[in-house]
Amino acid sequence: MSFNIKRRAILKAGAATLATGSAGLLLLPVDNKEKLNDVNLINSERIPAVTPALILEHEVAVKDNLQKVKSFNQTFSKDIFLEKNKYVAFHTALNKISKVKKVIGFANFNLISFDDMLNYARRYPQIGSFTKSELVLIDEIFFYDANKYGFHGDKVIKDITSKINKKETVKVAGSGHYLFKGDALTKFNQLEKDVGPNLVLTSGVRSVVKQLQLFLSKLERSKGNLSLTSRSLAPPGHSYHGVGDFDVGKKGYGKLNFTSEFSNTSEYKKLIELKYVDIRYTKDNDVGVRYEPWHIKVV
Ligand SMILES: [Zn+2]
């Protein structure tokens, strides 16, 4: 058996194994041992001997991840759930976040910061200040190690209170969404030209709060299953929508734009042929996210 497994895949598999509670050993090719400190997963003295059995175990873990990504909306036996004693705070926090969205409107909500959200809640009696237990819940969701429930992407925003400077964004007419000036806007404008008038922006800049709201809403629909939720949506802080990526769709295609059906449209076929287009979450991604043919990589 060879070591012909990508280091990244091995790390992911190791993390997945840790998360699911089976043998928590990390497998690395010998020449990569010194790089371990980069990832802070395990201390190099504890690297186990590389045996065929371990290699097999981790190949299985990698395959297992791909299977989960394929059937992203199914529950798997080792999925991690939100603890039951957090449910009350979870529901009331989500309710307040949704009320803030109603008060400030869909488009503005895309950019709202954490502190702004707290201020709106405090100022509007129909919302009411967030309680301590709601804030603890939000904090835990944001700072929890997402690897533990199966999401292996980068954390691109580490500060829960980070703000989006509205002046660095442009509102895209008719979409209710914003794009960052610079690379994102340039790419979208070019796409409109090359793909044609039926290409629309379906999601652009998302603040930490916007991603939190999307994540918690999906978490509610999936009955507290953190693993299942993170197969469809990056957890707050982990979304590249916070730093430049955006989603596109076909005009009039509605919710189908966020399904694999989008990859059957002529718009998708045109865009994928363009040399400057990269899809963030491909069919065989090792991040643990479903295939997203609509999500354009900018960063
Ligand atoms: Zn996206």
Residues whose N, C-alpha, C, O or C-beta is under 5 A from the ligand:
A	BS01	ZN	F246 D247 H295
